[in-house]
């Protein structure tokens, strides 16, 4: 009886295996199927991520592709003009408005001097592949070179009581296009281009002068004589905020002219 029962149980197990209802778990075939499913899932995730990345890159290039091309052209323009490498960044459009598209600008600096920053722009229709690049690289160099000389001149004319706050040089397009790799010193450039260069000098003082007109007259006269460029003076002390344009400075022949100018400006703002 016991043998008969064992035989029946064995046959029953065989039938269950054949019917597929109670097959042993993790057979070699099932393990292979499980690995294939896992591999397919990983491959699917990879292609999804890759597809999303490509889509994002395509959208970025669609939006910024023109800007990247223009920025590259500006870097190449600087390299060809000055014979050295520059970093260009902060691409933007300036001067745009209603019916006006504006011009592309970037900030730039030499690879070996990140403190000497200047602007580059394109006044042509860059959307049509045209270019008319300009930059302020020589201007920033001349500002740096002339600073000590002008600071000493100001200190001398004001008796050390006024200090040079800043210098800003803006040369016209003709000057920029005439200069290439061999940038002249500020003195040579001022002598050569003269009034095609505009220099703004900002002065400040913690106290006010009783004889301010005399000091302003002396410093403007000396700078015009030594520099020969167009000049503007921006002066501040505890009582005065004085702005002298080149046209006004050209008409000044004495300290009394400066005094008249100061009084006229004072009356206009009070």
Buried (B, 14 or more C-beta within 10 A) or exposed (E): EEEEEEEEEEEEEEEEEEEEEEEEEEEEEEEEEEEEEEEEEEEEEEEEEEEEEEEEEEEEEEEEEBBEEBBEBBBEBBEEBBEEEBBBEEBEEEEEEEEEEEBBBBBBBBEEEEEBBBBBBBBEEBEEEEBEBBBBBBBBBBBBBBBEBBBEBBBEBBEEEBBBBEBBBEBBEEBBEBBEEEBBEBBEBBEBBEEBBBBBBBBEBEEEBEEBBBBBBBBBBBBBEEBBBBBBBBBBBEEBEBBBEBEBBEEBEEBEBBBEBBEEBEEEEE
